Amino acid sequence: MRTVEAITEKRPVEASKPQQFWGMETGEVKGGFFWLCAFYLVYCARPEDWIPGLGLIPLAKITGIIAFLALLTSLGKTKRKFKDLPREWIYLVALVGVLSLSAVFSPIWRGGAIGHTLNFSKVLVAWVLTFLLVTNFDRLRRVIFIQSASVVVICSVSLLKGWSQPRLEGVIGGIYSNPNDLAFAVVLTLPFCLAFMLTSKNVLMRMAWIVGMLIMALTLFKTASRAGFIDLVISGAVVLWHFGVRGKRLMLIAGTGFAALVLLVAAGGPLMRRMEAVAGRGDSKEEAMAYESYEQRKYLMIRSVQCIAEYPILGVGQHNFMVYSGVWHDVHMTYLQIAAEGGIPALILYLLFFGRAFSNLRKMRRRTDLDVHTTLFVGGLHSSMIGFIIGALFAPEAYQFFPYFSVAYTSALVATIAERDRAAEPAVPGAARRQRFGDFRANHRKPEPVPIVH
């Protein structure tokens, strides 16, 4: 007979069979998950911005509405309920609420702020759908795959259409029209691509991911984004620590360093000239423009602090700082951007929301029973989030959805692990209690009365 110790013993999960740990497709709310994937595809790949004719169709709104309706028709059938939503969800709802108030009471342009806030509020739908419907590791991989492959496609299209375009500016519309935003998306997604490459068993798939990552890195260098480059160095160091040093893949470190050096020499000229311009060196037109951009950003940071001091509670409304600045530009620092446009309460909620992502990652990184695939994606998420926190110091990315998606990934992953633990635990305490109760009865059983013989 197995002892209680044998029953309660935790064994590490076999790395070769992650599906035994997470479970495969559950079949619950397949329609909702399908449309969630469609929403991710439309938002991340932006086909309407580079495929002729699709721009006339509001694909993002259509897929978002259908996904939400699919969820509404499935209420009560999902494994997770609304009551299971984590604390970060409350912070996100409160953040959107504060931004809505700041839009309604905006001292500058209420109509514009309300429109931008309504557009940003779609992140609530995407976030709650991700948490409720991504209930196993297979689904999580599919969603992250859509994001990663989409950015590879966007980078490929950008290089093909705008190789001669300075900094690839405006080659792709929408969220990728600004070269800094394109570089930001690349940095946040590269760790996931590396995780897919390392977990792929097919040699062709590994080569495809390697080519994809080289295309993404080349795109970043072509944008000549100084913030993107600094972000890449820091995020890259973290991901190499996870995958190369801790994962004992020294060849990965050497290969990454060699590829980065070759790309820097081959396509990093404009980027290096823009970096030198920060110090005031260089006399070319490009360097003069870069130095002017540096001075303008410094002015915008000072102006944003003045805006926060003047409107500390509700700010000036989403995307209204451009008007307040007087030069029609965003401040190139996310934390000042959210504080100037939503007020100090919005900044606090913003920091609390993303702080929860690091809390979730800390819980998962402390566990020793995760399989290799899960460990790699936890490392990828950690690297991506650090990339965001650092990149936010140099770019106005308060309303880009990618970082919010990453927080949803960490929340879904923590919930999945907790559900796995709860499924394994119930029988153990009962067995232990029954054994303890049995021992107690055996040790404290009253002696049977001795029959009296007459």
C-alpha positions in Angstrom: 0.0 0.0 0.0 1.3 3.5 -0.9 2.0 5.7 2.1 0.9 9.3 2.5 4.4 10.5 1.7 4.3 8.7 -1.6 1.0 10.2 -2.4 2.0 13.8 -1.6 5.5 13.6 -3.3 5.8 16.1 -6.2 7.7 14.9 -9.2 9.0 17.2 -11.9 7.2 17.1 -15.2 8.9 15.4 -18.1 10.2 18.0 -20.5 9.5 15.7 -23.5 5.8 15.6 -22.8 4.6 19.1 -21.9 1.1 18.1 -23.0 0.8 15.7 -20.0 1.4 18.7 -17.7 -0.9 21.2 -19.3 -3.5 19.2 -21.1 -4.4 19.5 -24.7 -7.3 21.4 -26.3 -10.2 21.3 -23.9 -12.9 22.0 -26.4 -14.4 24.7 -24.2 -15.6 27.9 -26.0 -13.8 27.0 -29.2 -15.6 29.7 -31.1 -14.5 32.4 -28.6 -10.9 31.3 -28.8 -11.0 31.2 -32.6 -12.1 34.8 -32.8 -9.7 35.8 -30.1 -6.9 34.4 -32.3 -8.5 36.3 -35.2 -8.3 39.5 -33.2 -4.6 39.0 -32.3 -3.9 38.3 -36.0 -5.6 41.5 -37.2 -4.1 43.7 -34.5 -0.5 42.3 -34.7 -0.3 41.7 -38.5 -2.3 44.8 -39.6 -3.2 43.3 -43.0 -5.5 46.2 -43.8 -2.4 48.5 -43.7 -0.4 46.7 -46.4 -2.8 44.5 -48.4 -4.6 46.6 -51.0 -8.4 46.7 -50.5 -8.5 45.5 -46.9 -8.3 49.0 -45.6 -11.9 49.6 -46.4 -12.9 46.8 -44.0 -12.7 47.5 -40.2 -11.2 44.1 -39.4 -10.1 44.9 -35.9 -13.6 46.1 -34.9 -15.3 43.1 -36.6 -13.1 40.4 -35.0 -13.2 42.2 -31.6 -17.0 42.4 -31.6 -17.5 38.8 -32.7 -15.0 37.5 -30.1 -16.8 39.4 -27.4 -20.2 38.1 -28.6 -18.8 34.6 -28.6 -17.7 35.0 -25.0 -21.1 36.3 -24.0 -22.8 33.3 -25.5 -20.4 31.0 -23.6 -20.8 32.6 -20.1 -21.1 29.9 -17.5 -19.3 27.3 -19.8 -15.7 28.5 -19.4 -13.4 26.9 -17.0 -12.6 30.3 -15.5 -15.2 32.7 -14.4 -15.3 36.5 -14.0 -14.8 36.1 -10.3 -11.4 34.4 -11.0 -10.0 37.5 -12.7 -6.8 38.6 -10.9 -5.9 41.9 -9.3 -4.2 43.2 -12.3 -7.6 43.2 -14.1 -9.0 45.5 -11.5 -6.0 47.9 -12.0 -6.6 47.9 -15.7 -10.3 48.6 -15.4 -9.6 51.4 -13.0 -6.9 52.8 -15.3 -9.4 52.9 -18.2 -12.0 54.5 -15.9 -9.5 57.3 -14.9 -8.6 57.9 -18.5 -12.3 58.1 -19.3 -12.8 60.7 -16.6 -9.8 62.7 -17.8 -11.3 62.7 -21.3 -14.7 63.9 -20.2 -13.2 66.7 -18.1 -10.3 67.5 -20.5 -9.4 71.2 -20.5 -8.2 70.9 -24.1 -10.1 68.7 -26.5 -12.8 66.5 -25.0 -14.0 65.0 -28.2 -10.6 63.8 -29.3 -9.7 62.4 -25.8 -13.0 60.5 -25.6 -12.5 59.0 -29.1 -8.9 57.9 -28.2 -10.0 56.5 -24.9 -12.9 54.5 -26.5 -10.4 53.0 -28.9 -7.9 52.1 -26.1 -10.7 50.5 -24.1 -10.7 47.6 -26.6 -7.7 46.4 -24.6 -10.2 45.4 -21.9 -12.0 43.0 -24.2 -8.7 41.5 -25.5 -7.3 41.2 -22.0 -10.4 39.5 -20.4 -10.8 37.1 -23.4 -7.1 36.1 -23.1 -7.4 35.4 -19.4 -10.7 33.5 -19.6 -10.0 31.5 -22.8 -6.3 30.8 -22.7 -6.7 27.9 -20.2 -3.7 25.7 -21.2 -0.2 25.9 -22.5 -1.2 24.8 -26.0 -3.5 27.8 -26.4 -0.9 30.2 -24.9 1.7 29.0 -27.4 -0.8 29.6 -30.3 -1.6 33.2 -29.2 2.1 34.1 -28.7 2.9 32.4 -32.0 0.4 34.7 -33.8 2.0 37.8 -32.3 5.5 36.6 -33.1 4.9 35.5 -36.6 2.9 38.7 -37.3 5.8 40.9 -36.3 8.1 38.8 -38.6 5.7 39.4 -41.5 5.4 43.1 -40.7 9.2 43.4 -40.7 9.6 41.6 -44.0 6.9 43.8 -45.7 8.6 46.9 -44.2 12.0 46.0 -45.7 10.5 45.0 -49.1 8.4 48.1 -49.4 10.7 50.7 -47.8 14.3 49.6 -48.1 15.2 53.1 -49.5 12.8 54.9 -47.2 14.7 56.7 -44.4 14.1 54.9 -41.1 11.2 52.9 -42.7 8.9 55.8 -41.6 5.3 55.4 -42.8 6.0 52.3 -44.8 3.4 50.4 -42.8 0.4 52.4 -41.4 -1.3 52.1 -38.1 0.7 51.1 -35.0 3.8 50.5 -37.1 3.9 53.9 -38.9 6.4 55.4 -36.5 9.9 53.8 -36.7 10.2 53.9 -32.9 6.9 52.0 -32.5 8.1 49.4 -35.0 11.4 49.0 -33.2 9.5 48.7 -29.9 7.3 45.9 -31.3 10.5 44.1 -32.5 12.2 44.2 -29.1 9.1 43.0 -27.2 8.6 40.0 -29.6 12.2 38.8 -30.2 12.4 36.8 -26.9 9.3 34.8 -27.9 10.8 34.1 -31.4 13.9 32.8 -29.7 11.8 30.6 -27.4 10.0 29.1 -30.4 13.3 28.4 -32.1 14.7 26.6 -29.1 11.5 24.5 -28.6 11.1 23.6 -32.3 12.0 19.9 -33.0 11.8 20.4 -36.8 15.1 21.7 -38.3 13.3 23.7 -41.0 11.2 25.4 -38.4 14.3 26.3 -36.4 15.9 27.8 -39.5 12.7 29.7 -40.3 12.7 31.3 -36.8 16.4 32.1 -37.1 15.8 33.9 -40.5 12.8 35.6 -38.9 14.8 37.0 -36.0 17.5 38.2 -38.4 14.9 40.0 -40.4 13.5 41.6 -37.2 17.0 42.7 -36.1 17.7 44.2 -39.5 14.5 46.0 -39.4 15.3 47.5 -36.0 18.7 48.7 -37.3 17.0 50.2 -40.4 14.6 52.2 -38.2 17.7 53.8 -36.6 15.8 54.0 -33.4 18.1 55.0 -30.5 15.5 53.9 -27.9 14.9 50.6 -29.7 18.7 49.9 -29.8 19.2 50.6 -26.1 16.1 48.5 -25.3 17.4 45.7 -27.5 20.8 45.6 -25.7 19.2 45.4 -22.3 16.4 43.0 -23.2 18.8 40.9 -25.2 21.2 40.6 -22.2 18.3 39.4 -20.1 17.1 36.8 -22.6 20.7 35.5 -23.1 21.0 35.2 -19.4 17.8 33.0 -19.3 18.4 31.0 -22.4 22.2 31.0 -22.7 23.8 31.2 -19.3 21.1 29.5 -17.1 20.1 27.2 -20.0 23.8 26.4 -20.6 23.6 27.2 -24.3 27.0 29.0 -24.8 26.8 28.6 -28.6 23.6 30.7 -28.5 25.5 33.6 -26.8 28.3 33.4 -29.3 26.0 33.1 -32.3 23.9 36.1 -31.1 26.9 38.2 -30.6 28.3 37.4 -34.0 25.0 38.1 -35.8 24.6 41.4 -33.9 28.1 42.5 -34.9 27.5 41.7 -38.6 24.2 43.5 -38.7 25.6 46.5 -36.9 28.4 46.8 -39.4 26.2 46.2 -42.4 23.1 48.3 -41.5 23.9 50.2 -38.4 25.5 53.3 -39.9 22.4 55.6 -39.6 21.8 54.3 -36.0 25.4 55.0 -35.0 25.3 58.5 -36.5 22.1 59.2 -34.6 23.7 58.0 -31.3 26.7 60.2 -31.9 24.4 63.2 -32.5 23.3 63.0 -28.9 26.7 64.2 -27.8 26.6 67.0 -30.4 29.1 65.4 -32.7 28.8 65.2 -36.5 28.0 67.8 -39.1 25.9 65.9 -41.7 22.2 66.7 -42.3 21.1 63.4 -40.7 23.2 64.0 -37.6 21.9 67.6 -37.3 18.3 66.2 -37.5 19.1 63.7 -34.8 20.5 66.3 -32.5 17.5 68.5 -33.1 15.3 65.5 -32.2 17.3 65.0 -29.0 16.8 68.7 -28.0 13.1 68.5 -28.7 12.7 65.5 -26.6 14.4 67.2 -23.7 12.0 70.1 -24.1 9.0 67.8 -24.2 10.0 66.1 -21.0 10.3 69.5 -19.2 6.9 70.5 -20.7 5.3 67.3 -19.5 6.4 67.9 -16.0 4.8 71.3 -16.2 1.6 69.7 -17.5 1.6 67.3 -14.5 2.1 70.1 -12.1 -0.8 72.1 -13.7 -3.2 69.1 -14.0 -2.1 66.5 -11.4 -5.5 64.8 -10.8 -6.9 64.0 -14.3 -4.4 65.3 -16.7 -5.3 66.8 -20.1 -6.9 63.7 -21.7 -5.5 60.9 -23.9 -3.3 62.2 -26.8 -4.0 65.8 -25.8 -0.4 66.5 -24.6 0.6 67.0 -28.2 -1.7 70.1 -28.2 -0.5 71.2 -24.8 3.1 70.9 -25.8 2.8 73.5 -28.5 4.9 71.5 -30.9 2.4 68.7 -31.6 4.6 65.8 -30.4 4.3 63.2 -27.7 6.7 63.2 -24.8 9.1 60.3 -25.4 8.7 58.7 -22.1 5.7 56.5 -21.3 5.5 57.3 -17.6 5.4 61.0 -18.2 3.0 60.5 -21.0 0.4 58.6 -18.9 0.8 61.0 -16.0 0.4 64.1 -18.2 -2.6 62.8 -20.0 -4.3 60.8 -17.2 -3.0 62.4 -14.1 -1.0 61.0 -11.2 -3.7 58.4 -10.2 -3.5 57.0 -13.8 0.3 56.7 -13.4 -0.1 54.8 -10.1 -2.6 52.4 -11.6 -0.3 51.9 -14.6 2.6 51.0 -12.4 0.6 48.7 -10.2 -0.8 46.9 -13.3 2.6 46.2 -14.8 4.1 45.4 -11.3 1.7 42.5 -11.1 3.3 41.0 -14.2 6.6 40.9 -12.5 4.9 39.4 -9.4 3.4 36.6 -11.6 6.8 36.0 -13.2 8.5 35.8 -9.8 6.1 33.1 -8.7 6.8 31.0 -11.8 10.5 31.5 -11.8 10.7 30.1 -8.2 9.1 26.8 -9.2 11.2 23.8 -9.9 8.5 21.5 -11.3 8.0 23.3 -14.7 9.0 21.5 -17.9 11.7 22.9 -20.2 9.2 24.4 -22.7 7.3 26.3 -20.0 10.6 27.5 -18.4 11.7 28.9 -21.8 8.5 30.9 -22.3 8.6 32.2 -18.7 12.1 33.5 -19.5 10.9 35.0 -22.7 8.1 36.8 -20.9 10.5 38.1 -18.3 12.8 39.4 -21.0 10.0 41.0 -22.9 8.6 42.7 -19.8 12.0 44.1 -18.9 12.4 45.3 -22.4 9.1 47.1 -22.1 10.0 48.7 -18.7 13.3 50.0 -20.1 11.9 51.0 -23.5 9.1 52.9 -21.8 11.8 55.3 -20.6 12.6 56.4 -24.1 9.3 56.1 -26.1 5.6 57.1 -25.8 4.1 53.6 -25.6 1.4 54.0 -23.0 -1.4 52.8 -25.3 0.2 50.2 -27.4 -1.4 46.8 -26.7 1.6 44.5 -26.9 2.7 45.1 -23.2 -0.8 44.6 -22.0 -0.9 41.3 -23.9 2.3 40.2 -22.1 0.7 40.9 -18.7 -2.3 38.8 -19.8 0.0 36.0 -20.8 1.6 36.0 -17.3 -1.8 36.0 -15.6 -3.1 33.1 -17.7 0.0 31.1 -17.1 -0.2 31.6 -13.3 -3.9 30.7 -13.3 -3.1 27.5 -15.4 -0.4 26.4 -13.0 -2.8 27.1 -10.0 -5.5 25.0 -11.6 -3.1 22.2 -12.2 -2.1 22.3 -8.5 -5.7 22.3 -7.3 -6.5 19.4 -9.5 -3.7 17.4 -8.0 -4.3 18.3 -4.4 -7.8 17.3 -3.3 -7.2 13.6 -2.8 -4.1 14.2 -0.7 -5.5 16.0 2.3 -8.4 13.6 2.4 -6.1 10.6 2.5 -3.9 12.2 5.1 -6.9 13.1 7.3 -8.3 9.6 6.9 -5.0 8.0 7.9 -4.6 10.4 10.9 -8.1 9.7 12.0 -7.6 6.0 11.6 -4.4 6.1 13.7 -6.2 8.2 16.3 -9.1 5.7 16.5 -6.6 2.8 16.7 -4.7 4.4 19.6 -7.7 5.6 21.5 -10.1 2.8 21.0 -11.8 1.8 24.2 -11.0 -1.7 25.4 -13.8 -4.1 24.7 -15.6 -5.2 27.9 -14.6 -8.5 29.2 -17.6 -10.9 29.4 -18.4 -12.0 32.9 -18.7 -15.7 33.3 -21.2 -16.8 35.8 
